Amino acid sequence: MGKLVSTIFVSLDGVYQAPGGPQEDTSGGFDQGGWSFPYGDDDFGRFVTEVFDRTGAFLLGRRTYEIFASYWPKMTDPADPIAGRLNALPKYVVSSTLQAPEWSGTTVVSGDLAKEVAVLKERTEGELQIHGSGALVRSLVDLRLVDTLHLLTFPVVLGAGRRLFTEGAVPARFGHTGGRVTASGVSIQSYDLLGSPEYGSF
């Protein structure tokens, strides 16, 4: 049985929208895409490579899937640690409207999310990885299906854009399992989802 592992980039104010480029996701009038680019140093690259080395399959939200599908199939170097895995390994996209995905190895997940993802975890060897896909990550945290969250916090405040955890999220508690800070100041922290918060008083 595989683990469901989320890797997501956020700003200091919790925005996850369009970290990779100006045109990546301009929905809602967002015009600050590409905000992670200045921080892509060797430390950052090493971590990303380590994550992809553990991949067994990918689970993506519709928007992230379309961003990936417009770029990665064109990257055909089999030695590329990211492209090689994205193009070769199974990809599952959660969508109620996507009918005929063209990216090879893609399956649409459109039924009961909790049931479908539990089945995918059961059949995956290694990690079932979510990249980006903030709305999907929130839903899966609420359903207690995420095992590990790699939260990469970039030293920038955006003031606008879609945020990872918003009002109405189901309260959750995480255990810290490791972390590092890159030379450019990105805080990379890993957490395992433990369940509901515990409370007390001082």
N, C-alpha and C positions, 0 to 999 in steps of 0.2 A: 504493500500500500504506500502510495506517495504522500508527501506533505504538500499542502497548499501554501505557497510562499509569495508574498507581495513585495515588490520593490517599487518604491514610488518617490519622486522628487517633489519637495515642497519648499516654498519660500518661508522666511521667518514668520510671516503672517498666515501661513497655512495654505497658500495657493498652489495648486498642482497643474493648472492649465498651461498648455503649450510651452513646456520648458525647452523644447528642442529647436525651434525656429520661428521666425516671424509669421509665416503662413500656416503653421501647424494646426492652429485652432483659433480662429478669430471670432467664434460665436460670442454673442452678447456684447459685441464691439470691443473685445479684448485686443489691445494693440501692443502688448509687451512680450510677445512670443520670442523665445530664444534666450530667456533670462538665465538659463543654466550654462550657456556656452562659455562665458569667461572663466568658469571654474573647472574646465575639463582637463585637469593635469594628469600626470602619470599615476598618482595615487588613486585618483578617481577611475582611471582606465583599468587599473589592476583589480579593483573591487568589482567592476562590472564584468570583467572576464571571469573572475572567480564565480560569480553568480551564474553566468551562462554555462559554465562547466558542469553545473549540477542539474541542468535542465533535463526533464523527461518529456514534458509537453508544455504547451502554453494555453492559458485561458485569458481571453481579452474581451474588453467591452467593445461595442460597435465602433465608437469613434476612434479609439486607439488602434483597433484592427485596421480601419481604413487608412490611418496615417502610416502604419507599418506596411500595409499591402501596396501602397503607392511608391514605396522606396526599396524595401529589402529584397523583393524578387529580382531587382535589377543588379544586386550585388552578388556576383556569381563566383567569387574567389572562395573555393572550398576551405582554404586555410583561415579565412576570417572567422574568429571565434563566435561572433554574433550572427552574421549572415548565414554561416554554415548550419547553425542549429535552427534558426528561424525558418529557413527554407526546407530543411529536411525533416524536422520533428512535427508531430501532430499539433495542430492549432485548433482551439475551440473558441468560437466567438459567440457571446451571449447577445441575441437579438431576436425580436419578434417580427422583424420586417425584412431582414436580409434573406434573399431567396437562393441565389446561385453564386456563391463566392468563387472567384477565379484563381485565388492563390492556392497552389497545390497543397494538399494535406489539411485543408480547412473543413471543419464540421460546425454547423450552426447548432447552438443550444438554445432551445426556445420553450421548453416545458417548465416544470416545477424546478426552480433554481436550486433549492436545497437538495432535492432528490438527485437532480442531474449532476451537480458538482460532487456530491458524495460518491456517486458511481465513478466519475472521472478520477477522483482521488484513489479509489479502490483499484482501478485498472492501470494507474500510472506507476512506472518504476522510476524512482528518483523524485524530483520536485515537479509539481504542477505549478508553473510560475505565472503570476500576473505582473505585467509591467504597465505602469500608468493606470488607466482605467479606474480613476478615483471613485466614481459613483458605484461601480461594481465592487470595489474593495470595501466601501462602506456597507453595502448590502451584505457582503459575505462576513464581515466582522459582526454585524448585527445578528447574523444567523449562526455565529460561533463556528464558522467553517475555516477561517484563516488560521493556520498554525503559526506562521512566522511573518513578521512585518519588518522589512528593511526600510527604515525611514531616513532618507537623505535630505538634510535640511541645509539650504543654501543661504549664505549671509546677504540676503537682499529682501527688502520689503516692497511689495508690489501695490498694495492698496486696493486692488480690484482683481476679479477673476474667480473661478470656481475653487472653493476650499474643500479640503479633504474631510474634515469633521465639522458638521454644522449643527445648528439647533435641531433637536429631535433625534440625534444619534442615540442608539441604545448604549447605556453606560457599560464600559468594559475596562478590564484590568489586564495589564501586560507585565511580563517579567523580562528584565533586561538581560540579554545573553551575550552581548559583546558590542564593541564599538571602536571607532577610530575617527580622527579628524585629518582631512587631507591638507597638503601644504597650502592650498588656496582657501582653506577655511570651511570646507563642506563637512558637516557633522554626519557621520554614517553610524547609525545606531540600529541594532537588531533586537527585536522583542518577540517573545512567544505570547500568544493570547492565552490567558489563564482563566477567564470567565468574568463574572461580575465584580465590581469594586468591593473592597472591604472598607468599613468605616469605623471611626472611633473618635476620641476626643483627647485633647492635651490639657 
